[in-house]
Amino acid sequence: MLTTGKKSEMNYTFSRRVFDLFQLIRWPNLVVVIFTQFLLRHAIIKPLYAKAGISPAMNTTLFWLLVGVTVLIAAAGYIINDYFDLRTDRINRPDKLILGRTFRRRQAIKYNFILNVIALAGGFYLGFQAHSWRLSLIFPLMIVLLVLYSSRYKNTVLWGNLAVAFMSAMVVSIVWLFEFFMLRMQPNDFLGLSSNLSLINKIFLFYAGFAFIISLCRELAKDIQDLPGDSATNNHTLPVMHGMKASGYWLMAFSVVTLAFMVWSLMLLSRLGWTIPLIYYVTTVIPLLLFAFYRMLKAKKPEEYKSIS
């Protein structure tokens, strides 16, 4: 009986550590990254390539390697963010602390290092396959930016928000960047797609811009939500420096820009005749944005911004 009890306790501890590890790397956000890049390839690149009678230059294996590298860098970024944000999190969300409870801070550095090394190896291999070492530099730059965000930019007015928004835009952009560079290595296919290149560039530019602005809104809402802890730890975020009311106005302004992006998207999808994405935007995305906008207008306390962020 005693042995069974010890085994049960060990299994619980192991399962709890696995669960907390997935919480630490924000697994739902990583699923969104995977789903986003998958849709960009299969709902935009492949259909437009099919019209030209060609297949994507980046094969399936390399595409999933790109997705894996992106996910590893993002996961490492979440870990290092929690490492630097421990003091603030003890005030804002003490019941959700993982570092210092399930994992030691030293372990966070180790996990961050391992994930980044694996990601860099995959990233440089992708650059080699694309015949562009410059393109592979995107990945170390993303890692450095995430570390700078966590250690410095996060605690400054808007700079941290802009850094995260830029990273969100890069999640979209690198799918087309690597595909484009690999497509250039196939002159016949590149020539066959030349009439659609401008359209693909515009679509990816739009989605990168949309990812940027929606992420900016989310980060600002999180800053308002975290106002008590940020104020106590002397973090110079926009709500701390200029107040919740002014920050709320900024958030509404960015939300209006987001809605403008959505209107432009609807016009583009309608012109292209892409019925399914059009229905998805009208029935899901726009109602969610309008609901978030309504919540902004009603919010009076920092904790009321939780449903928005």
VENMO-V676457 format. One record per residue. N is the residue number from 1. RES is the residue in one small letter. SS is DSSP state (helix for helix, strand for strand, loop for the rest). PHI is phi as a letter, one per 20 degrees, with the letter a starting at -180 (999 if undefined). Layout:
BEGIN
<<N	RES	SS	PHI> <N	RES	SS	PHI>>
END
This chain:
BEGIN
<<1	m	loop	999> <2	l	helix	f> <3	t	helix	f> <4	t	helix	f> <5	g	helix	f> <6	k	helix	f> <7	k	helix	f> <8	s	helix	f> <9	e	helix	f> <10	m	helix	f> <11	n	helix	f> <12	y	helix	f> <13	t	helix	f> <14	f	helix	f> <15	s	helix	f> <16	r	helix	f> <17	r	helix	f> <18	v	helix	f> <19	f	helix	f> <20	d	helix	f> <21	l	helix	f> <22	f	helix	f> <23	q	helix	f> <24	l	helix	f> <25	i	loop	e> <26	r	loop	l> <27	w	helix	g> <28	p	helix	f> <29	n	helix	f> <30	l	helix	f> <31	v	helix	f> <32	v	helix	f> <33	v	helix	f> <34	i	helix	f> <35	f	helix	f> <36	t	helix	f> <37	q	helix	f> <38	f	helix	f> <39	l	helix	f> <40	l	helix	g> <41	r	helix	f> <42	h	helix	e> <43	a	helix	d> <44	i	helix	c> <45	i	helix	f> <46	k	helix	f> <47	p	helix	f> <48	l	helix	f> <49	y	helix	f> <50	a	helix	f> <51	k	helix	f> <52	a	loop	e> <53	g	loop	m> <54	i	loop	c> <55	s	loop	d> <56	p	loop	g> <57	a	loop	f> <58	m	loop	e> <59	n	loop	f> <60	t	helix	f> <61	t	helix	f> <62	l	helix	f> <63	f	helix	f> <64	w	helix	f> <65	l	helix	f> <66	l	helix	f> <67	v	helix	f> <68	g	helix	f> <69	v	helix	f> <70	t	helix	f> <71	v	helix	f> <72	l	helix	f> <73	i	helix	f> <74	a	helix	f> <75	a	helix	f> <76	a	helix	f> <77	g	helix	f> <78	y	helix	f> <79	i	helix	f> <80	i	helix	f> <81	n	helix	f> <82	d	helix	f> <83	y	helix	f> <84	f	helix	e> <85	d	loop	d> <86	l	helix	f> <87	r	helix	f> <88	t	helix	f> <89	d	helix	f> <90	r	helix	f> <91	i	helix	e> <92	n	helix	f> <93	r	loop	b> <94	p	helix	f> <95	d	helix	f> <96	k	helix	d> <97	l	loop	f> <98	i	loop	d> <99	l	strand	f> <100	g	loop	n> <101	r	loop	c> <102	t	loop	e> <103	f	strand	c> <104	r	loop	f> <105	r	helix	f> <106	r	helix	f> <107	q	helix	f> <108	a	helix	f> <109	i	helix	f> <110	k	helix	f> <111	y	helix	f> <112	n	helix	g> <113	f	helix	f> <114	i	helix	f> <115	l	helix	f> <116	n	helix	f> <117	v	helix	f> <118	i	helix	f> <119	a	helix	f> <120	l	helix	f> <121	a	helix	f> <122	g	helix	f> <123	g	helix	f> <124	f	helix	f> <125	y	helix	f> <126	l	helix	f> <127	g	helix	f> <128	f	helix	f> <129	q	helix	f> <130	a	loop	e> <131	h	loop	l> <132	s	loop	b> <133	w	helix	f> <134	r	helix	f> <135	l	helix	f> <136	s	helix	f> <137	l	helix	f> <138	i	helix	g> <139	f	helix	f> <140	p	helix	f> <141	l	helix	f> <142	m	helix	f> <143	i	helix	f> <144	v	helix	f> <145	l	helix	f> <146	l	helix	f> <147	v	helix	f> <148	l	helix	f> <149	y	helix	g> <150	s	helix	f> <151	s	helix	e> <152	r	loop	c> <153	y	helix	f> <154	k	helix	g> <155	n	helix	e> <156	t	loop	c> <157	v	loop	f> <158	l	loop	m> <159	w	helix	f> <160	g	helix	f> <161	n	helix	f> <162	l	helix	f> <163	a	helix	f> <164	v	helix	f> <165	a	helix	f> <166	f	helix	f> <167	m	helix	f> <168	s	helix	f> <169	a	helix	f> <170	m	helix	f> <171	v	helix	g> <172	v	helix	f> <173	s	helix	f> <174	i	helix	f> <175	v	helix	f> <176	w	helix	f> <177	l	helix	g> <178	f	helix	f> <179	e	helix	f> <180	f	helix	f> <181	f	helix	f> <182	m	helix	f> <183	l	helix	f> <184	r	loop	f> <185	m	loop	f> <186	q	loop	c> <187	p	helix	g> <188	n	helix	f> <189	d	helix	f> <190	f	helix	f> <191	l	helix	f> <192	g	helix	f> <193	l	loop	e> <194	s	helix	g> <195	s	helix	f> <196	n	helix	d> <197	l	helix	f> <198	s	helix	f> <199	l	helix	f> <200	i	helix	f> <201	n	helix	g> <202	k	helix	f> <203	i	helix	f> <204	f	helix	f> <205	l	helix	f> <206	f	helix	f> <207	y	helix	f> <208	a	helix	f> <209	g	helix	f> <210	f	helix	f> <211	a	helix	f> <212	f	helix	f> <213	i	helix	f> <214	i	helix	f> <215	s	helix	f> <216	l	helix	f> <217	c	helix	f> <218	r	helix	f> <219	e	helix	f> <220	l	helix	f> <221	a	helix	f> <222	k	helix	f> <223	d	helix	f> <224	i	helix	f> <225	q	helix	f> <226	d	loop	e> <227	l	helix	g> <228	p	helix	g> <229	g	helix	f> <230	d	helix	f> <231	s	helix	f> <232	a	helix	f> <233	t	loop	e> <234	n	loop	m> <235	n	loop	e> <236	h	loop	e> <237	t	loop	e> <238	l	helix	g> <239	p	helix	f> <240	v	helix	f> <241	m	helix	e> <242	h	helix	c> <243	g	helix	n> <244	m	helix	f> <245	k	helix	f> <246	a	helix	f> <247	s	helix	f> <248	g	helix	f> <249	y	helix	f> <250	w	helix	g> <251	l	helix	f> <252	m	helix	f> <253	a	helix	f> <254	f	helix	f> <255	s	helix	f> <256	v	helix	f> <257	v	helix	f> <258	t	helix	f> <259	l	helix	f> <260	a	helix	f> <261	f	helix	g> <262	m	helix	f> <263	v	helix	f> <264	w	helix	f> <265	s	helix	f> <266	l	helix	f> <267	m	helix	f> <268	l	helix	f> <269	l	helix	f> <270	s	helix	f> <271	r	helix	f> <272	l	helix	f> <273	g	loop	m> <274	w	loop	e> <275	t	helix	f> <276	i	helix	f> <277	p	helix	f> <278	l	helix	f> <279	i	helix	f> <280	y	helix	f> <281	y	helix	f> <282	v	helix	f> <283	t	helix	e> <284	t	helix	c> <285	v	helix	f> <286	i	helix	f> <287	p	helix	g> <288	l	helix	f> <289	l	helix	f> <290	l	helix	f> <291	f	helix	f> <292	a	helix	f> <293	f	helix	f> <294	y	helix	f> <295	r	helix	f> <296	m	helix	f> <297	l	helix	f> <298	k	helix	e> <299	a	loop	f> <300	k	loop	c> <301	k	loop	c> <302	p	helix	g> <303	e	helix	f> <304	e	helix	f> <305	y	helix	e> <306	k	loop	f> <307	s	loop	f> <308	i	loop	e> <309	s	loop	f>>
END
